[in-house]
Amino acid sequence: MRTVVLTMKASVIEMFLVLLVTGVHSNKETSKKMKRPKFTVPQINCDVKAGKIINPEFIVKCPAGCQDPKFHVYGTDVYASYSSVCGAAIHSGVLDNSGGKILVRKVAGLSGYKGSYSNGVQSLSLPRWRESFIVLESKPKKGVTYPSALTYSSSKSPAAQAGETTKAYQRPPIPATTAQSVTLMQLLAVTVAVATPTILPRPSPSAASITSIPRPEPVGQRSQEMDLRSTTTYTSSQNRPGADPGRVPKEELSTQSLEPVPLGDPNCKIDLSFLIDGSTSIGKRRFRIQKQLLAGVAQALDIGPAGPLMGVVQYGDNPATHFNLKTHMNSRDLKTAIEKITQRGGLSNVGRAISFVTKNFFSKANGNRSSAPNVVVVMVDGWPTDKVEEASRLARESGINIFFITIEGAAENEKQYVVEPNFANKAVCRTNGFYSFHVQSWFGLHKTLQPLVKRVCDTDRLACSKTCLNSADIGFVIDGSSSVGTGNFRTVLQFVTNLTKEFEISDTDTRIGAVQYTYEQRLEFGFDQYSSKPDILSAIKRVGYWSGGTSTGAAINFALEQLFKKSKPNKRKLMILITDGRSYDDVRIPAMAAHLKGVITYAIGVAWAAQEELEVIATHPARDHSFFVDEFDNLYQYVPRIIRNICTEFNSQPRN
């Protein structure tokens, strides 16, 4: 019996070795055949919501045509995951309606999302949502592997139905090599059993299925599944996303398993560019002190997509961008990047640097957001080696708020070398002291940190964010009398359309209203009726020709009462009146009332209009506010001149 047992033991060991060698050889052959898969960008449809995709960060390709209002978007810059991914990409400015590739990154949910109109998409407001996402250009991070197939929370997702590159979430199967390892363990167990002097039991064919040995799992798989199971708890089954595609479901969030991602301080939502002095005269030590201030600002501002974003430009002989607004989306990464900046050397050409920032830095491609004020902080050691006044004026007219920090100004015997005396006051947004800092010594530079952060975040006082194109309530007063005629009336409406297209239209920017008059007056639409340029242009196109007499004085009074009485206090009030004849009533008293109420009036006369009436109606000086055109077809020629006069008047306001 002992001989039989030993013989069986040897046979089992021999079989174990054969299986072991066979398995190793099989694994080698399998590894030889495996090739690194080529990354393909998954395609999604316009209606796919970010919340349906489980992946925390992914690159996808959107089709054309996702600007359609039926693809709902919730939020601005940071979007609720109930939003259309591609719709949000267009709203954010990363894509246009022709589609393309984007990078999507999931972030934590917010307590509220504010809707806005941007890039042809009207996003909606939402009080609360469990998860958010941001959209970036499709530039992969180094070392990050993006999925070629998206993982959806349901196999019946819209993407799956459309036949996209997708997979439903399920527990990965156990590889064949793992199953073989379990069988070998069983064989060893049998070997131990036969070593005892007992009757050898015959192994059951189902031993592999009833063994209590745990099945190995891929690393991290269990924790990932636990996270997915605990992401959200709904109050009822009816409130799950997708229950009603036209309505946002209400739901309560019980847990949040997503790792918090810094969103930034929403109370300081600005796009900030630091212009740092890299001239040779500054020296390495002072350049390092300058970088310490930048790092302190980056930390204090709480950088993030829903708050402030910051880029850095260094100037010397010529300016160069170290990183733009979208390069670093949190304070930690930004501070690390600041530490790596090295001094360029050269002269101190500040004017050239301001021109560079005005033309190149604040663009959508560099991460500029239309909803955030543009701010430039210029740091100057001593004085510039070129002039700054003209470059700064153009920057202000572009809506850029310029701050200056000057350190260790010119001594009395050095002032003869200063190219442009009083350069800081000529450059800053306003000369009231709010935008200027002067530091006597580089060792006192750190004291400007807190006041600087406080001022750049005080968006209500960033006066240069308001430009001639984004800060007015414009009321068109249109003559609809019989002498105009249907064809010419359509030409007048096209003239109104051409003027309107030049302005930035929204409920917080320029607003448009219109009145048509004959003997009577009619409010076509008020300032608060439409808040987007497409809606305004459509409303102008729908205005119907009235026909009748010409009571211009009564029309001015009507516009003051029905339009401008509802104008916002912080808006410039502009009335643009178009008429083709002499008024049947007196225009002097109504015009004077408009001027006294601060309404800047432009009078445009066509054909039989009376020149003296136009000059009475127009704001002083009349040569800048009244225009006469001999034919309706020539109205379009005056659009550039009117816009130029509006902006010249706006930009000539005192800067104190």
C-alpha positions as CSV (number, residue, x, y, z in Angstrom):
1,M,0.0,0.0,0.0
2,R,2.8,2.4,0.9
3,T,4.4,1.7,-2.5
4,V,1.2,2.5,-4.3
5,V,0.8,5.7,-2.4
6,L,4.4,6.8,-3.2
7,T,3.8,5.9,-6.8
8,M,0.7,8.0,-6.9
9,K,2.4,10.9,-5.2
10,A,5.2,10.8,-7.8
11,S,2.6,10.8,-10.6
12,V,0.8,13.8,-9.2
13,I,4.1,15.8,-8.8
14,E,5.1,14.9,-12.3
15,M,1.7,16.0,-13.6
16,F,2.0,19.3,-11.6
17,L,5.4,20.0,-13.2
18,V,4.1,19.3,-16.7
19,L,1.1,21.7,-16.2
20,L,3.5,24.3,-14.7
21,V,5.8,24.2,-17.7
22,T,2.9,24.2,-20.2
23,G,1.3,27.3,-18.4
24,V,4.6,29.3,-18.5
25,H,5.1,28.5,-22.2
26,S,1.5,29.4,-22.9
27,N,1.9,32.7,-21.1
28,K,5.0,33.5,-23.1
29,E,3.3,32.8,-26.4
30,T,0.3,34.9,-25.3
31,S,2.5,37.9,-24.3
32,K,4.3,37.7,-27.7
33,K,1.0,38.0,-29.5
34,M,-0.3,41.0,-27.5
35,K,0.3,44.3,-29.0
36,R,-0.3,47.8,-27.6
37,P,-3.7,48.8,-28.8
38,K,-3.8,52.0,-30.9
39,F,-5.8,54.8,-29.2
40,T,-9.0,55.7,-31.1
41,V,-11.1,58.6,-30.0
42,P,-14.7,57.5,-29.1
43,Q,-17.4,59.4,-31.0
44,I,-20.6,60.5,-29.2
45,N,-23.9,62.1,-30.3
46,C,-25.0,65.6,-29.4
47,D,-27.6,64.3,-26.8
48,V,-25.1,62.3,-24.7
49,K,-24.9,63.7,-21.2
50,A,-21.7,63.7,-19.1
51,G,-23.5,62.0,-16.2
52,K,-24.1,58.9,-18.3
53,I,-20.3,58.4,-18.8
54,I,-18.6,56.9,-15.8
55,N,-15.0,57.7,-16.9
56,P,-13.6,60.6,-14.7
57,E,-11.6,62.0,-17.6
58,F,-11.8,61.2,-21.3
59,I,-11.4,62.5,-24.9
60,V,-14.3,62.3,-27.3
61,K,-15.3,63.5,-30.7
62,C,-18.5,65.5,-31.2
63,P,-20.4,65.6,-34.4
64,A,-21.5,68.8,-36.2
65,G,-24.8,70.4,-35.3
66,C,-24.7,70.3,-31.5
67,Q,-25.6,74.0,-31.2
68,D,-29.3,73.1,-31.4
69,P,-31.3,74.3,-28.3
70,K,-32.8,70.8,-27.8
71,F,-29.4,69.7,-26.4
72,H,-29.7,71.2,-23.0
73,V,-26.7,72.7,-21.2
74,Y,-26.7,73.7,-17.5
75,G,-24.2,76.2,-16.1
76,T,-21.3,78.4,-17.3
77,D,-17.7,77.2,-17.5
78,V,-18.4,74.5,-15.0
79,Y,-21.4,72.4,-16.2
80,A,-23.8,70.1,-14.4
81,S,-23.3,66.5,-15.6
82,Y,-27.0,66.5,-16.7
83,S,-25.8,68.7,-19.6
84,S,-25.1,67.6,-23.2
85,V,-21.3,67.2,-23.4
86,C,-21.0,68.6,-26.9
87,G,-23.5,71.4,-26.2
88,A,-21.3,72.5,-23.3
89,A,-18.2,72.3,-25.4
90,I,-19.7,74.8,-27.9
91,H,-21.0,77.1,-25.0
92,S,-17.5,77.1,-23.5
93,G,-15.9,78.1,-26.8
94,V,-13.7,75.0,-27.1
95,L,-15.7,73.8,-30.1
96,D,-17.9,75.5,-32.8
97,N,-21.0,74.0,-34.4
98,S,-18.8,72.0,-36.9
99,G,-17.8,69.6,-34.1
100,G,-14.4,68.1,-33.2
101,K,-12.4,66.5,-30.4
102,I,-12.5,67.7,-26.7
103,L,-11.2,66.7,-23.4
104,V,-13.8,66.3,-20.6
105,R,-12.8,66.2,-16.9
106,K,-15.3,65.4,-14.1
107,V,-15.3,67.5,-11.0
108,A,-17.4,67.7,-7.9
109,G,-21.0,68.9,-7.9
110,L,-22.0,72.5,-7.1
111,S,-24.8,74.0,-5.0
112,G,-25.9,76.1,-8.0
113,Y,-25.3,76.6,-11.7
114,K,-25.8,79.9,-13.5
115,G,-27.1,80.0,-17.1
116,S,-25.8,82.3,-19.8
117,Y,-25.7,82.9,-23.5
118,S,-22.4,82.2,-25.2
119,N,-21.2,81.2,-28.6
120,G,-24.8,80.6,-29.9
121,V,-25.8,78.4,-27.0
122,Q,-28.2,79.5,-24.2
123,S,-27.3,77.5,-21.1
124,L,-29.8,77.1,-18.3
125,S,-29.6,77.7,-14.5
126,L,-29.8,74.8,-12.1
127,P,-30.0,75.0,-8.3
128,R,-28.0,71.8,-7.4
129,W,-26.4,68.8,-9.0
130,R,-24.4,65.8,-7.8
131,E,-21.5,66.0,-10.3
132,S,-20.0,68.6,-12.7
133,F,-17.6,68.7,-15.6
134,I,-15.3,71.1,-17.4
135,V,-14.4,71.0,-21.1
136,L,-10.9,71.6,-22.4
137,E,-9.1,71.3,-25.7
138,S,-8.2,67.7,-26.6
139,K,-4.5,67.9,-25.6
140,P,-3.7,64.7,-23.7
141,K,-1.6,65.0,-20.5
142,K,1.7,63.2,-20.6
143,G,1.5,59.9,-18.8
144,V,-2.3,59.8,-18.8
145,T,-4.0,57.0,-20.7
146,Y,-7.4,57.9,-22.1
147,P,-10.1,55.2,-22.8
148,S,-10.7,54.2,-26.4
149,A,-14.1,53.0,-25.3
150,L,-16.3,54.9,-22.9
151,T,-17.9,53.2,-19.9
152,Y,-21.6,54.0,-19.5
153,S,-23.7,53.8,-16.4
154,S,-26.3,51.9,-18.4
155,S,-26.1,49.5,-21.3
156,K,-29.2,51.3,-22.7
157,S,-27.4,54.6,-23.0
158,P,-28.1,56.9,-25.9
159,A,-24.6,56.3,-27.1
160,A,-25.0,52.6,-27.2
161,Q,-28.2,52.9,-29.1
162,A,-26.5,55.0,-31.7
163,G,-23.8,52.4,-32.2
164,E,-20.9,54.3,-30.7
165,T,-17.7,53.0,-29.3
166,T,-18.9,52.2,-25.8
167,K,-19.3,49.4,-23.3
168,A,-21.7,48.8,-20.4
169,Y,-20.1,48.6,-17.0
170,Q,-19.6,45.1,-15.8
171,R,-17.2,43.1,-13.6
172,P,-14.2,42.1,-15.8
173,P,-13.9,38.3,-16.3
174,I,-11.2,36.3,-14.6
175,P,-8.3,35.6,-17.0
176,A,-7.6,32.1,-18.0
177,T,-4.2,32.1,-16.3
178,T,-5.9,32.9,-13.0
179,A,-8.3,30.0,-13.4
180,Q,-5.4,27.7,-14.0
181,S,-3.6,28.9,-10.9
182,V,-6.7,27.9,-8.8
183,T,-6.5,24.4,-10.4
184,L,-2.9,24.0,-9.4
185,M,-3.6,25.0,-5.8
186,Q,-6.2,22.2,-5.8
187,L,-3.7,19.8,-7.1
188,L,-1.3,20.7,-4.3
189,A,-4.1,20.2,-1.8
190,V,-4.7,16.7,-3.2
191,T,-0.9,16.0,-2.9
192,V,-1.0,16.8,0.8
193,A,-4.0,14.6,1.2
194,V,-2.5,11.6,-0.4
195,A,0.6,11.9,1.8
196,T,-1.4,10.7,4.8
197,P,-1.8,6.9,5.3
198,T,-5.5,6.9,4.6
199,I,-7.6,5.6,1.7
200,L,-7.2,8.1,-1.2
201,P,-10.5,9.8,-2.1
202,R,-11.3,10.2,-5.8
203,P,-11.4,13.9,-6.7
204,S,-14.9,15.1,-7.7
205,P,-15.2,16.6,-11.2
206,S,-16.9,19.7,-9.7
207,A,-14.1,20.4,-7.1
208,A,-13.0,23.5,-9.0
209,S,-16.4,25.0,-8.7
210,I,-17.0,24.3,-5.0
211,T,-13.6,25.2,-3.7
212,S,-13.6,27.9,-1.0
213,I,-10.4,29.5,-2.4
214,P,-11.2,33.2,-3.2
215,R,-11.0,34.3,-6.8
216,P,-8.3,36.8,-7.4
217,E,-9.5,40.3,-8.6
218,P,-7.6,43.0,-10.6
219,V,-6.0,45.6,-8.4
220,G,-8.4,48.4,-7.5
221,Q,-11.4,46.7,-9.0
222,R,-13.3,46.1,-5.8
223,S,-12.8,49.6,-4.6
224,Q,-13.9,51.0,-7.9
225,E,-17.1,49.0,-7.8
226,M,-17.8,50.1,-4.2
227,D,-17.3,53.7,-5.3
228,L,-19.7,53.4,-8.2
229,R,-22.3,51.7,-6.0
230,S,-22.1,54.6,-3.5
231,T,-22.0,57.6,-5.8
232,T,-25.7,58.6,-5.6
233,T,-28.9,57.8,-3.7
234,Y,-32.1,58.9,-5.3
235,T,-35.3,59.9,-3.4
236,S,-37.4,57.9,-5.8
237,S,-37.2,55.9,-9.0
238,Q,-39.1,58.6,-10.9
239,N,-36.4,61.1,-10.1
240,R,-33.6,59.3,-11.9
241,P,-31.9,61.1,-14.9
242,G,-33.6,60.2,-18.1
243,A,-37.1,59.8,-16.6
244,D,-38.2,63.0,-18.4
245,P,-35.8,64.3,-21.1
246,G,-37.4,67.7,-21.2
247,R,-37.2,68.3,-17.4
248,V,-34.4,68.2,-14.9
249,P,-35.2,65.6,-12.3
250,K,-35.0,66.5,-8.6
251,E,-32.7,64.3,-6.6
252,E,-30.9,64.3,-3.3
253,L,-27.2,63.5,-3.0
254,S,-26.4,61.3,-0.1
255,T,-22.7,60.6,-0.8
256,Q,-20.0,61.9,-3.1
257,S,-17.3,59.5,-4.0
258,L,-15.6,61.8,-6.6
259,E,-12.3,63.2,-5.4
260,P,-12.7,66.9,-4.9
261,V,-11.2,69.0,-7.7
262,P,-10.4,72.7,-7.0
263,L,-13.0,74.8,-8.8
264,G,-11.6,78.2,-7.7
265,D,-13.3,81.1,-5.8
266,P,-16.5,82.1,-7.7
267,N,-16.4,85.4,-6.0
268,C,-13.2,86.3,-7.8
269,K,-13.9,85.2,-11.3
270,I,-11.3,87.1,-13.3
271,D,-8.9,86.3,-16.2
272,L,-5.5,87.6,-14.9
273,S,-2.2,88.2,-16.7
274,F,0.9,89.1,-14.8
275,L,3.5,91.1,-16.8
276,I,6.8,90.5,-15.0
277,D,10.0,92.4,-15.4
278,G,12.8,90.2,-16.8
279,S,15.2,93.0,-17.8
280,T,18.9,92.6,-17.1
281,S,18.9,95.5,-14.6
282,I,16.6,93.7,-12.2
283,G,19.2,91.1,-11.2
284,K,18.6,87.5,-10.1
285,R,17.8,88.2,-6.4
286,R,15.1,90.8,-7.2
287,F,13.7,88.5,-10.0
288,R,13.3,85.8,-7.3
289,I,11.5,88.2,-5.0
290,Q,9.1,89.0,-7.9
291,K,8.4,85.3,-8.4
292,Q,7.7,84.9,-4.7
293,L,4.9,87.6,-5.0
294,L,3.4,85.7,-8.0
295,A,3.4,82.4,-6.1
296,G,1.7,84.2,-3.1
297,V,-0.9,85.7,-5.4
298,A,-1.5,82.2,-7.0
299,Q,-2.1,80.7,-3.6
300,A,-4.3,83.5,-2.3
301,L,-6.5,83.7,-5.4
302,D,-7.6,80.0,-5.2
303,I,-7.2,79.3,-8.9
304,G,-9.8,77.2,-10.7
305,P,-12.2,77.0,-13.6
306,A,-15.1,78.5,-11.7
307,G,-12.9,81.3,-10.2
308,P,-9.8,83.2,-11.2
309,L,-7.4,81.9,-13.9
310,M,-3.9,83.3,-14.2
311,G,-1.2,83.4,-16.9
312,V,2.3,85.0,-16.9
313,V,4.1,87.0,-19.6
314,Q,7.7,88.1,-19.1
315,Y,9.1,91.1,-20.9
316,G,12.6,92.4,-21.6
317,D,13.5,93.4,-25.2
318,N,10.4,91.4,-26.3
319,P,7.6,89.8,-24.4
320,A,7.0,86.0,-24.2
321,T,4.2,84.0,-22.7
322,H,5.3,81.4,-20.1
323,F,1.8,80.0,-19.7
324,N,-1.7,81.1,-20.6
325,L,-5.0,81.1,-18.7
326,K,-5.9,77.5,-19.3
327,T,-2.4,76.0,-18.8
328,H,-2.8,75.5,-15.0
329,M,-6.2,75.1,-13.4
330,N,-5.3,75.1,-9.7
331,S,-3.0,77.0,-7.4
332,R,-0.6,74.1,-6.7
333,D,0.3,73.5,-10.4
334,L,0.5,77.3,-11.0
335,K,2.9,77.8,-8.1
336,T,5.1,74.9,-9.4
337,A,5.2,76.5,-12.9
338,I,6.1,79.9,-11.5
339,E,9.1,78.5,-9.6
340,K,10.5,77.2,-12.9
341,I,10.4,80.6,-14.7
342,T,13.9,81.9,-15.5
343,Q,15.0,85.4,-16.3
344,R,15.2,86.5,-19.9
345,G,17.2,89.7,-19.6
346,G,17.2,92.7,-22.0
347,L,15.6,96.1,-21.8
348,S,12.4,97.1,-20.0
349,N,10.0,97.5,-22.9
350,V,6.7,97.7,-21.0
351,G,4.7,99.4,-23.8
352,R,5.6,96.6,-26.2
353,A,4.5,94.0,-23.6
354,I,1.1,95.7,-23.0
355,S,0.5,95.7,-26.8
356,F,1.4,92.0,-27.0
357,V,-1.0,91.1,-24.2
358,T,-3.8,93.2,-25.8
359,K,-3.5,91.5,-29.2
360,N,-2.5,88.0,-28.2
361,F,-3.2,87.0,-24.6
362,F,-6.9,87.4,-24.0
363,S,-8.3,85.1,-26.7
364,K,-10.5,82.0,-26.5
365,A,-7.6,79.9,-27.7
366,N,-5.7,81.0,-24.6
367,G,-8.6,80.3,-22.2
368,N,-10.2,83.7,-22.1
369,R,-13.8,83.6,-20.8
370,S,-16.3,86.1,-22.0
371,S,-18.0,86.1,-18.6
372,A,-14.8,87.1,-16.7
373,P,-13.1,90.6,-16.5
374,N,-9.7,90.9,-18.1
375,V,-7.0,92.1,-15.7
376,V,-3.3,92.9,-16.3
377,V,-0.9,93.5,-13.4
378,V,2.4,95.1,-14.7
379,M,5.5,95.0,-12.5
380,V,8.2,97.5,-13.3
381,D,11.6,97.8,-11.7
382,G,12.5,101.5,-11.9
383,W,11.0,102.8,-15.2
384,P,10.2,101.5,-18.7
385,T,12.6,102.0,-21.6
386,D,9.7,102.7,-24.0
387,K,6.4,104.6,-24.0
388,V,3.3,103.0,-22.5
389,E,0.5,105.6,-23.0
390,E,-0.8,104.7,-26.4
391,A,-0.5,100.9,-25.8
392,S,-2.4,101.3,-22.5
393,R,-5.1,103.3,-24.1
394,L,-5.8,100.6,-26.7
395,A,-5.8,98.0,-23.9
396,R,-8.3,100.0,-21.9
397,E,-10.5,100.4,-24.9
398,S,-10.4,96.6,-25.4
399,G,-11.8,96.2,-21.9
400,I,-8.6,95.4,-20.0
401,N,-8.1,96.6,-16.5
402,I,-4.4,97.6,-16.0
403,F,-2.8,97.7,-12.6
404,F,0.8,98.9,-12.1
405,I,3.3,97.9,-9.4
406,T,6.4,100.1,-9.6
407,I,9.4,99.3,-7.4
408,E,12.3,101.6,-6.6
409,G,11.5,104.5,-8.9
410,A,14.0,106.9,-10.4
411,A,16.1,108.9,-8.1
412,E,16.4,112.7,-8.6
413,N,19.6,112.4,-10.7
414,E,18.0,109.6,-12.8
415,K,14.8,111.3,-13.8
416,Q,16.5,112.7,-16.9
417,Y,16.7,109.1,-18.3
418,V,12.9,108.4,-17.8
419,V,11.4,108.1,-21.3
420,E,7.9,109.0,-20.3
421,P,7.3,110.9,-17.0
422,N,4.3,109.9,-14.9
423,F,4.1,106.7,-17.0
424,A,2.0,104.7,-14.4
425,N,-0.9,107.3,-14.4
426,K,-0.9,107.2,-18.2
427,A,-1.2,103.5,-18.2
428,V,-3.6,102.4,-15.4
429,C,-7.3,101.9,-15.9
430,R,-8.1,104.9,-13.6
431,T,-5.9,107.5,-12.0
432,N,-7.8,107.4,-8.6
433,G,-5.1,105.3,-6.9
434,F,-7.0,102.1,-6.9
435,Y,-4.9,100.7,-9.8
436,S,-1.5,101.8,-8.7
437,F,1.1,100.5,-6.2
438,H,4.5,102.1,-5.5
439,V,7.0,100.2,-3.4
440,Q,10.1,101.9,-2.1
441,S,12.1,98.8,-1.8
442,W,12.0,95.3,-3.2
443,F,12.1,93.9,0.3
444,G,8.7,95.5,0.9
445,L,7.1,94.0,-2.1
446,H,5.4,91.3,-0.1
447,K,3.2,93.9,1.6
448,T,1.3,94.5,-1.6
449,L,0.1,90.9,-1.7
450,Q,-3.2,91.2,0.3
451,P,-4.3,94.6,-1.1
452,L,-3.5,93.6,-4.6
453,V,-5.6,90.4,-4.3
454,K,-8.5,92.3,-2.7
455,R,-8.5,94.9,-5.5
456,V,-8.3,92.6,-8.5
457,C,-11.1,90.5,-7.1
458,D,-13.4,93.6,-6.6
459,T,-15.1,93.1,-9.9
460,D,-17.6,95.8,-9.3
461,R,-14.7,98.4,-9.3
462,L,-13.0,97.0,-12.4
463,A,-14.1,100.0,-14.4
464,C,-12.3,99.2,-17.7
465,S,-14.3,96.0,-18.1
466,K,-16.9,98.3,-19.5
467,T,-16.3,99.2,-23.1
468,C,-18.2,101.2,-25.7
469,L,-19.7,98.0,-27.0
470,N,-20.8,96.2,-23.9
471,S,-22.2,98.9,-21.5
472,A,-25.2,100.6,-23.1
473,D,-29.0,100.5,-23.3
474,I,-29.7,101.5,-27.0
475,G,-33.1,102.5,-28.0
476,F,-33.9,102.8,-31.7
477,V,-36.7,105.2,-32.6
478,I,-37.9,104.4,-36.1
479,D,-40.0,106.5,-38.4
480,G,-42.8,104.3,-39.9
481,S,-44.7,107.1,-41.7
482,S,-46.3,106.7,-45.1
483,S,-43.5,108.6,-46.9
484,V,-41.0,105.9,-46.0
485,G,-42.7,103.0,-47.9
486,T,-42.4,99.3,-47.4
487,G,-39.2,98.7,-49.3
488,N,-37.3,101.6,-47.7
489,F,-38.6,100.5,-44.3
490,R,-36.9,97.2,-44.7
491,T,-33.7,99.1,-45.6
492,V,-34.0,101.0,-42.4
493,L,-34.4,97.7,-40.4
494,Q,-31.3,96.4,-42.1
495,F,-29.4,99.6,-41.0
496,V,-30.6,98.9,-37.4
497,T,-29.5,95.3,-37.7
498,N,-26.0,96.3,-38.9
499,L,-25.6,98.7,-36.0
500,T,-26.8,96.1,-33.5
501,K,-24.4,93.5,-34.8
502,E,-21.4,95.7,-33.6
503,F,-22.4,95.4,-29.9
504,E,-22.0,92.7,-27.3
505,I,-25.5,91.7,-26.4
506,S,-26.6,90.1,-23.2
507,D,-28.7,90.9,-20.1
508,T,-25.5,92.2,-18.4
509,D,-23.9,93.8,-21.5
510,T,-25.5,96.1,-24.1
511,R,-29.3,95.8,-24.4
512,I,-31.5,96.8,-27.3
513,G,-35.0,98.2,-27.5
514,A,-37.1,99.7,-30.4
515,V,-40.0,102.1,-30.9
516,Q,-41.8,102.7,-34.2
517,Y,-43.8,105.9,-34.7
518,T,-46.2,107.7,-37.0
519,Y,-48.8,110.0,-35.5
520,E,-48.9,107.3,-32.8
521,Q,-46.2,105.3,-31.1
522,R,-45.7,101.5,-30.6
523,L,-43.1,99.7,-28.4
524,E,-41.8,96.9,-30.6
525,F,-39.7,95.4,-27.8
526,G,-38.1,96.7,-24.6
527,F,-34.6,96.4,-23.1
528,D,-35.4,93.4,-21.0
529,Q,-37.3,91.4,-23.6
530,Y,-34.4,89.8,-25.4
531,S,-30.9,88.9,-24.0
532,S,-29.0,87.4,-26.9
533,K,-27.9,88.8,-30.2
534,P,-29.7,86.2,-32.4
535,D,-33.0,86.9,-30.6
536,I,-32.6,90.7,-31.0
537,L,-31.8,90.3,-34.7
538,S,-34.8,88.1,-35.2
539,A,-37.0,90.6,-33.4
540,I,-35.8,93.4,-35.6
541,K,-36.6,91.4,-38.7
542,R,-40.2,90.8,-37.4
543,V,-41.0,94.5,-37.0
544,G,-43.9,95.3,-39.3
545,Y,-44.3,98.5,-41.3
546,W,-47.0,100.7,-39.8
547,S,-47.6,103.8,-42.1
548,G,-49.1,107.1,-41.1
549,G,-48.0,110.6,-40.2
550,T,-44.7,111.9,-38.6
551,S,-44.9,113.1,-34.9
552,T,-41.2,112.9,-33.9
553,G,-41.5,115.0,-30.7
554,A,-44.2,112.6,-29.3
555,A,-42.1,109.6,-30.3
556,I,-39.1,111.0,-28.3
557,N,-41.4,111.5,-25.2
558,F,-42.8,107.9,-25.7
559,A,-39.3,106.4,-25.9
560,L,-38.2,108.2,-22.7
561,E,-41.2,106.9,-20.8
562,Q,-41.5,103.4,-22.3
563,L,-37.9,102.5,-23.0
564,F,-35.3,104.6,-21.0
565,K,-37.3,104.8,-17.8
566,K,-36.5,101.1,-17.5
567,S,-32.8,101.5,-18.3
568,K,-30.3,100.2,-15.7
569,P,-28.5,102.9,-13.6
570,N,-25.1,101.7,-14.6
571,K,-25.8,101.8,-18.4
572,R,-25.1,104.5,-20.9
573,K,-28.3,105.5,-22.5
574,L,-28.2,105.9,-26.3
575,M,-31.2,106.9,-28.5
576,I,-30.7,106.5,-32.3
577,L,-33.6,108.1,-34.1
578,I,-34.1,107.6,-37.9
579,T,-36.6,109.8,-39.8
580,D,-37.2,110.7,-43.4
581,G,-39.2,114.0,-43.0
582,R,-40.1,117.1,-41.0
583,S,-42.0,116.5,-37.8
584,Y,-45.7,117.5,-37.5
585,D,-45.1,118.5,-33.9
586,D,-42.4,120.4,-31.9
587,V,-39.2,118.4,-31.2
588,R,-37.4,121.0,-29.1
589,I,-38.9,120.3,-25.6
590,P,-38.8,116.5,-26.0
591,A,-35.2,116.7,-27.2
592,M,-34.2,118.9,-24.2
593,A,-35.9,116.5,-21.8
594,A,-33.9,113.6,-23.3
595,H,-30.6,115.5,-22.9
596,L,-31.4,116.5,-19.3
597,K,-32.1,112.8,-18.5
598,G,-28.7,111.9,-19.7
599,V,-29.8,110.2,-22.9
600,I,-27.2,110.6,-25.7
601,T,-29.2,111.1,-28.8
602,Y,-28.1,110.4,-32.4
603,A,-30.4,111.8,-35.2
604,I,-30.2,110.2,-38.7
605,G,-32.2,112.0,-41.4
606,V,-33.0,110.6,-44.9
607,A,-34.3,112.3,-48.0
608,W,-36.8,115.0,-46.9
609,A,-35.6,115.2,-43.2
610,A,-35.1,118.8,-41.9
611,Q,-31.4,119.4,-41.1
612,E,-32.2,122.0,-38.4
613,E,-34.5,119.5,-36.6
614,L,-31.8,116.8,-36.6
615,E,-29.4,119.2,-35.0
616,V,-32.0,120.1,-32.3
617,I,-32.6,116.5,-31.5
618,A,-29.0,115.5,-31.5
619,T,-26.7,115.7,-28.4
620,H,-24.1,118.5,-28.5
621,P,-21.9,118.7,-30.5
622,A,-24.4,118.1,-33.3
623,R,-21.7,117.5,-35.9
624,D,-20.8,114.2,-34.0
625,H,-24.4,113.2,-33.3
626,S,-26.5,114.1,-36.4
627,F,-26.2,112.7,-39.9
628,F,-28.0,113.3,-43.2
629,V,-28.3,110.7,-46.0
630,D,-29.8,111.6,-49.4
631,E,-31.1,108.1,-50.1
632,F,-32.1,105.1,-48.0
633,D,-29.7,102.8,-49.8
634,N,-26.8,104.8,-48.5
635,L,-27.6,104.4,-44.8
636,Y,-25.2,101.4,-44.5
637,Q,-22.2,103.7,-45.2
638,Y,-22.8,105.5,-41.9
639,V,-22.6,102.4,-39.6
640,P,-18.8,102.6,-39.1
641,R,-18.8,106.3,-38.5
642,I,-21.6,106.1,-35.9
643,I,-19.9,103.2,-34.1
644,R,-16.6,105.2,-34.1
645,N,-18.3,108.3,-32.7
646,I,-20.0,106.2,-29.9
647,C,-16.7,104.7,-28.9
648,T,-14.7,107.9,-29.2
649,E,-17.1,109.6,-26.8
650,F,-17.1,106.7,-24.4
651,N,-13.3,106.5,-24.3
652,S,-12.9,110.3,-23.8
653,Q,-14.5,110.1,-20.4
654,P,-12.2,111.3,-17.5
655,R,-10.2,108.4,-15.9
656,N,-10.3,109.7,-12.3
